[in-house]
Amino acid sequence: MALPAPLLVLLASLHAVSSLSAVRWCAITDQEIQKCEGMRGAFLSARISPALSCVKASSGMDCAKMIAANKVDAVTLSGDLIYEAGKMYNLKPVAGEVYDQEFGTSYHAVAVVHKNSTLTINRLKGAKSCHTGIRRTAGWNVPIGWLTYSGQMPVVGCDFEQAAAYFFTKSCVPGANKTKYSDTLCGLCQGSTAESTCAMTEEEKYYDYSGAFRCLTEGAGDVAFVKHSTVAENTDDKSLTLQSKNFRLLCKDGSLRNVTDWKKCSLARVPARAVMVRPDVDGSEIFELLNTGQKLFHDGSSTFKMFDSSSYGGKNLLFRDSTTQLTVISNPAYQAWLGEAFLTAMKGLDCKSSSLPNSLRWCTLSTAEIWKCSEMATQFKKMNITPSIQCVSAQSTEACMKLIKAKEVDVVTLGGQDIYLAGKQYGLVPAAGENYPETDNSSSYYAVAVVKKNSQNASTINDLRGKKSCHTGYGRTAGWRIPIGALIKRGMIRPTDCSDSNIAKAVGEFFPASCVPGANLEGFAPQLCSLCQGKGPDRCATSASEPYFGYSGAFRCLVDGTGEVAFVKHSTVLDNTDGKNKDDWASPLKSTDYQLLCLNGALAEVHQFEFCNWGQVPARAVMVHPDTNTFAISGLLGKAQEYFAADSGNFSMFSSIEYGGKDLIFKDATERIVAVGDKDTYTEWLGKEYIDSLEGMQCNGKAEIPVRIGPLLMSNILLTRFIL
């Protein structure tokens, strides 16, 4: 029986890296082959071993493929190809180019604007843009990749040229004259002739770094995407009219900085080119070969020069001509060499139209959702938004998860607890998320614990045992599930098992008196309702007849002095104090008389809930199989909401009233769909505190949701047993 691929990779990593009797260098052009042969002869005459041989390939990625197939051994690649070679073929970097003392092995990609510009990095839509050239690193790959990854620029069908043409009003992107969107992408360009306009040659006035900056300085564009040294190289003592002080950089945090602050304000650090090899090749052996060579053939004392291509009629052959030396790369992970910011931009560009499905199968859960889904499919098709939508019906959210895992369905929108189950048990990942208006506190909010300020009764979370508690209601998120789950997770409340009655009993032992509306159930501890104020059968009821029910009710329980801590949502105190609530019990209250208990034992003001909360109830997310291209999903929905976020008269993505339901496919309160960005796993999307509360209600995750052992985990278990 053949071993699974993950186990083969793991077994291979146990063996010592192989030693090469000869190093087969991959070259891409005839000129590179000539230089490679020159290097081979020079190394041979100097008796440098192992010996070199030269093999030609059609492209950098062809070299990577040949290295993986053990047909060649090494090649020098630029950042974007390092990403592809590492991701696809598991190649590793072993030697990096160094360019000079100040910038070392990298430069920074920046966005430059005039000093008086009102643009920010988050408000670029509709601007006029200047780029160094199509698919060039600082001028295209980094900004376009980052705008896609951050969700600002929706990309439909992996067509980045189309996305940029719709995102920017007009641009100069030299080289885009051969695309379908040249009218827009070349709209600012100024070539010396019609043929040279928008070409990647010096005859295009706005080509390359200086050209893109000139496009900005002459007022053609509003923003120029260049490298960090471009402004300095074209202003002050280098120019009669331009002063560097009159330009600013756009930072990813939304701020603007002086052009000299590029280390703190860039879109990405662009890594130097690196020599890539197979994971089983001894990287130190390759570096020693090159290091010996560069010591002997670096300057002009010999006929061969490693970092000079002029003798072969080309530029940057094998190594970049500006290289001053090669340095050893100690961390063989390609991600580490690329850096987080550059890796982010590459992920944003990681979309191939050939890998996209012809249609997207959306999992629906009711007849009303099927109706809305069908209309959504029709309207998207009218606007040419691809891939097309197909609607599939399932009996439950978990049934959708199973279908997606089996790749029989592609997409479903889920809430917090279902996101947890989908991620943990079925391996699904978020592709896009809902975003709600700032005024909406019902869809995504923070759960907090409130006490009276200067109270000696409950000064920190560690003093809660034995206190009287106020809850919004039994089973409710902010008032029960999150706080009780968090206290169980921390071992402060210890139920004997995960049954509802035993958890309730343990809560009753921790809080000797409480008001938990809805906890008047058979077998539950009576003290859970002992503080409630409803009369007769209304006592501890989940309705307004119980004065302490709901968010305001739980807070009133604290205000009245009945309870000593109230578990509510972050807006509750602010909604009921400082004259916001005119009821007699609330009208005299001041928000400054209350404070929050933080999970780390600290205290905070009630407006500091973002830093002092017990968990954020997450927004709903669109969940997909991990093999699905998430940017294709977020791009499709991002584009669709440009037409259908509001009621267009035909269809509204975020309205369900026409179909006789509520929160169909998307929550009705949704303002827009956003890309997940760095929150691309269920754990990142949900947040640690929220997950802790969920797992706490499952007695630290030991019950209710079993974890299935996947092939990789089983392979590791078998291997561990084999080694032991």
DOMI-980068 format. One record per residue (C-alpha): residue in one letter; x, y, z. Coordinates in pm, whole numbers, plus 50000, padded with zeros to 5 digits. Layout:
<nodes>
AXYZ ...
</nodes>
This chain:
<nodes>
M500005000050000 A501375034349904 L502105057850191 P500095090450198 A501885121250066 P502115139250405 L503825108750555 L506285106850265 V507205143450320 L507615137050692 L509755106150635 A511895124850382 S512605152050637 L514095126150875 H516895117750635 A520045138750617 V520105162950326 S521815149150021 S525275159149902 L525655167749533 S528485154449317 A527665182149068 V525345212249071 R523065215648769 W522245252748733 C519025262848561 A519245291448309 I516325307148124 T517745324647816 D520545318547569 Q522415347447731 E522055331448072 I523325298347935 Q526375316747802 K527065333048139 C526415300148319 E528985283048096 G531375311348175 M530815305948546 R531235268248505 G534595273048330 A535805298648585 F534855276348879 L536475246348709 S539765264848652 A539765275549017 R539045239349120 I535865248849305 S533745218549380 P531255204449331 A531405210348956 L528795231248775 S526745222048470 C524165243448289 V520625233748183 K518205255947993 A514515259948082 S511745281647944 S510925301748260 G511655305448628 M508715283248718 D509855257648462 C513165257248651 A511295252348980 K509385223048832 M512615207448700 I514275211749042 A511375194049210 A511715165748955 N515485163349026 K516395173348669 V518315204248786 D519455215849129 A519425253749164 V518065286249022 T517915322749130 L514325335649156 S512635368649239 G510115372849520 D506925363949333 L508505332349191 I510005323249531 Y506425323549658 E505165301449376 A508135277349392 G507855274249769 K504095269349769 M503895245449474 Y507165226049498 N508335231149856 L511625246349736 K513765264749991 P516015295549966 V519675290050058 A521485321649940 G520195357149899 E521455386549699 V522725417249887 Y522565450149701 D524185476949919 Q524895486750278 E521705506950339 F519065484650182 G520775451050213 T518715422550074 S515485441550008 Y513735473749916 H510305487050013 A507265491949791 V505515524949872 A502525545849767 V503415582649715 V501025612549702 H501335650249707 K501645665850052 N498225682450028 S496455650949905 T493285639650083 L493835603449979 T494565575550227 I495385539250156 N491795530750248 R490325556650013 L492015549349683 K488905538649492 G488285563349212 A491805578049223 K494105581548922 S497095558548960 C500675556748827 H502465523148808 T506005512948708 G504665485848476 I502235456948449 R503105428048683 R506185446048813 T506735441449184 A506565475749350 G504375491349082 W501785463849038 N502125430949228 V502435445549577 P499725472749558 I497245451949359 G497865421449577 W497455441349897 L494285459049778 T492835424949691 Y493895408350017 S492495436950225 G489165434450043 Q489225469749907 M489445459049543 P487105430349451 V488475407449180 V485985387448976 G487195356248800 C490865363248891 D490895391748636 F493175416548813 E493445439648512 Q489655443048504 A489555448748879 A492165476448860 A490395492348563 Y487175494248766 F488905504549090 F490985533648955 T489385560748741 K492375561648506 S495905548548523 C499215545648351 V500275509248370 P502995504748106 G502535471247939 A498745471547983 N498345482247621 K498025445447538 T495115439647777 K491375442847722 Y491275472947955 S493915494947790 D491525524547759 T491515528348137 L494835512948238 C496725533047975 G494555564147998 L497245585548163 C500235573047965 Q502245595947734 G504455578847480 S506505596247214 T504395578246949 A501085560146944 E502925526946935 S505155535547232 T502315549047448 C501855525947747 A504745504047634 M507345490947877 T510145511147716 E511895544147780 E509815559547500 E506875559047743 K507395589847962 Y505745573848266 Y507495540148253 D509575525748540 Y510155540948885 S511085576048777 G508345575648515 A505625565848762 F506825593348997 R506825618148709 C503235608148634 L502425619948988 T504545651648986 E503105663748656 G499565660548791 A498475632048567 G497975608048857 D496985611249223 V499155582949358 A502355566049238 F503375530749332 V507175529849335 K510065518849557 H511205537149869 S514245553849708 T512385567849406 V511435601349560 A514945607649693 E516425598549355 N514255624349174 T514015654149412 D516075679449609 D519655680449474 K518615657449186 S515975682149059 L515685719348994 T512045721449103 L510955690949305 Q511355689549683 S510945656849874 K509195675650157 N506225681249925 F505365644149906 R503965619150152 L503685581350185 L500385563350239 C500655538950532 K498615507050569 D497195519550901 G495495548250716 S498005575250815 L500455595650607 R504185599450675 N507195617650540 V508915600250251 T511925593650474 D509765571350700 W509545543250444 K510695516650692 K507575523550902 C505255532250615 S505415508950318 L503075484250153 A505695456650181 R509375449550211 V510255434049877 P512785406049934 A515935402349727 R516255374149478 A517345341049625 V518905308449510 M516305280749544 V516925243249582 R515045211449674 P514335205950046 D516665175650057 V519665194649918 D522335206450163 G521935244150147 S525285250850314 E527025231450036 I525405253349768 F526295285049957 E529905274250008 L530195268249634 L528845303049556 N530725319649841 T534055306049718 G533145317549368 Q532185352949472 K535445357249665 L537435348949352 F535205363949082 H533555394249239 D535805422549116 G537495430148783 S540705410948849 S539475381148648 T537925375648308 F534685363048465 K532585384348701 M529655368148886 F527655400448922 D528205415748580 S526245406048268 S527625431348018 S530005406047859 Y527015384647759 G524865412347607 G522215411947880 K521225424348225 N520795406048555 L521835372248416 L521895344548682 F522305371848946 R521215408048959 D524035430948836 S523595453649141 T524435424749374 T527395432349599 Q527525397949755 L525515366449826 T524565359650188 V523625326850350 I519955321950437 S519785304150773 N515995299550782 P515045276550490 A511335285650501 Y510465305950191 Q507825324550395 A510485337850632 W512615351250344 L509625368050181 G508345384350500 E504775388150621 A503795419150423 F505125406450089 L503575372350156 T500235389450214 A500445407049877 M501335374349703 K498355357049864 G496145384749727 L497385376549377 D497115339049430 C494195333849196 K494255315648864 S491165316948642 S491875281548525 S491365268948881 L487965285148929 P484765264648914 N482255272248642 S479625276848910 L479445281749284 R477075258149466 W475465277149754 C474015257050042 T470575269150154 L468505258550455 S464875266750379 T462405272150099 A462635309750154 E466415308250123 I466145288449800 W463905315749659 K466335343149757 C469315323049631 S467625317549294 E466965354649255 M470555362149358 A471815338149089 T469615355048826 Q470695390348917 F474405381648938 K474205365748591 K472625397348449 M475605417448570 N478155392048434 I479435383948784 T481245350748777 P481325322748868 S477585317348839 I475525307349145 Q473735273949181 C471425268249476 V471525235549673 S469175226849958 A470205209450282 Q468425200250604 S470815216950850 T473975237550878 E475925206250967 A474585188750657 C475995218150456 M479355213750629 K479465176950536 L478595184650173 I481305211350150 K483885188050303 A482935162050041 K483195189449772 E479575183749671 V478705219649767 D480955250549779 V479615277550011 V477465283750318 T477035313550550 L477315304650921 G477165320951264 G479605318051553 Q478955283451698 D478495268351354 I481755284751234 Y483495267351526 L482025233451436 A482685238451063 G486315247251127 K487165222851401 Q485365191751282 Y485075196750906 G488175217550830 L486295246050658 V487755281250640 P486185316050618 A486305332350275 A484405364350351 G482535379550641 E479585401950712 N480155437350837 Y477475456351025 P476865493751078 E478555509151383 T475095516951518 D474115480051505 N474855462851837 S472795431951776 S474865413851514 S478445415751640 Y479215428851986 Y481385424352294 A480275405752608 V481315424352924 A481065421353302 V479945453753473 V480295463753840 K479765495954029 K482865517254047 N484755516654377 S482715486754482 Q484505465454739 N482285435754661 A483675425154323 S486905443554246 T488315419053987 I487345387153805 N489205367754074 D486785380354341 L483585368454169 R483055336254366 G480305341554622 K478975373354460 K475425379754344 S475085379553964 C472745394253705 H472285377653364 T470315387253053 G468735352753034 Y469475315553043 G471275303552730 R471755338752595 T475135347252452 A476435377752642 G474555370252962 W475165332852994 R477155313652735 I480205336152709 P480695344553080 I479845309853213 G481905292952942 A484855315553021 L484645308153394 I484445270653326 K487375272753082 R489445289253354 G488485262853608 M486655287453831 I483335269853779 R483645231753781 P480585212053664 T480735174453714 D479665168953351 C478465189253054 S474715184753104 D472675216753128 S471485208453479 N474975201453612 I476375233353460 A473465252553614 K474125235653950 A477815245253935 V476885281253852 G474545281554151 E477405270354374 F479705297554235 F477105325654248 P474945318554558 A472235342454436 S471415353054080 C468755364053839 V468965342853525 P465615347353348 G464535314453193 A466465293053445 N463265283653632 L463515248653488 E462965215053653 G466135202253817 F467885236153802 A469325252754114 P466645275854261 Q469225302454351 L469525310453977 C466195328654005 S466445340654365 L467195377154276 C464495380654008 Q461665405354073 G458735393353859 K455445386354036 G453925351754057 P454395331453740 D456295360753583 R459185356853827 C462335347153633 A460395347953303 T462015355852968 S459785385752901 A459365422053001 S457175410753291 E460435401653462 P462095435653536 Y465575420353526 F465225403153186 G467385412952890 Y470355436452866 S468735466353039 G467115443353295 A470415427253393 F471985461653427 R469025473453638 C469605443553865 L473075458053930 V471845494153955 D469225484954219 G471925468654432 T470225434954399 G473225420254222 E476935428454236 V477945420553877 A475975422053551 F476845402353238 V475655422752939 K476895435852604 H479285464852561 S476645490952474 T474295483352765 V475735508053017 L476105535552756 D472515529752635 N471065533452986 T473095561953141 D473845598953087 G470215606053001 K469915580052724 N467205560352912 K464395582553048 D462905555553278 D462845565053645 W465395538653747 A467875549353476 S467465587053426 P469855598053705 L472615572853619 K476105582953507 S478265559753298 T481345570353495 D479915553253805 Y480455518853647 Q483445499053528 L484315466753350 L485995435553486 C488705423353247 L489685386853206 N493285394953298 G492235407753641 A492305444653549 L489555470753556 A488565494653277 E486165522853200 V482935512553030 H484005528252698 Q487155506552691 F485225475052600 E487435467252297 F490325460652534 C488355447552831 N485745422052730 W484985385252782 G484665377852413 Q483395393152093 V480355377651937 P481705373851584 A480075384151261 R478785356451041 A481155342850779 V480985326350438 M482645292350489 V484285271250218 H486505240850167 P490195249450228 D490975241049863 T488615268549745 N490165301449637 T488845324749905 F489695356349708 A487475344549424 I484575342549674 S485255376049840 G485845391549497 L482535378649363 L480585391049666 G482525423649680 K481665430849319 A478055420049362 Q477455443549652 E478465473049434 Y475165466449256 F473035449349519 A474105460949868 A471135484449876 D467715478649725 S468245484749355 G464575480149277 N465225444549158 F467225427149429 S468925434349761 M471555410549896 F470865421350254 S467085420450265 S464865390250325 I461435405950362 E460525399249998 Y460895361950059 G458915359950381 G461915352850600 K464655368550808 D468475368050766 L468295346450454 I471775338050314 F473075370250472 K471995387350792 D469585415650712 A471655439350927 T474695434450700 E476095466750560 R478705450450336 I480735418850279 V484405421150374 A487485400250298 V488735380050594 G492315392650562 D494495377450833 K491465361150996 D491565332750745 T491015303950989 Y488025296951211 T490155303551521 E491325337551396 W487835347351287 L486185337651614 G488895349651851 K490405332152152 E487945345452411 Y484895334652212 I486375300052150 D487265297052520 S483635303952610 L482355278052362 E484815251752482 G484055260652842 M480385251952786 Q481645218552654 C483705212952970 N486995224352810 G486115208952474 K485985172952601 A482355167252509 E479695174052246 I482025180251950 P484305150651878 V487485156651678 R488015133151387 I491555121251316 G492525131550964 P495045114050737 L497915137250827 L497395133251200 M497085095651161 S500295095250954 N502125113751229 I500775089851491 L501925059651290 L505315075451232 T505735084051599 R504965048051695 F507415035951429 I510225058351562 L509595049451924 
</nodes>
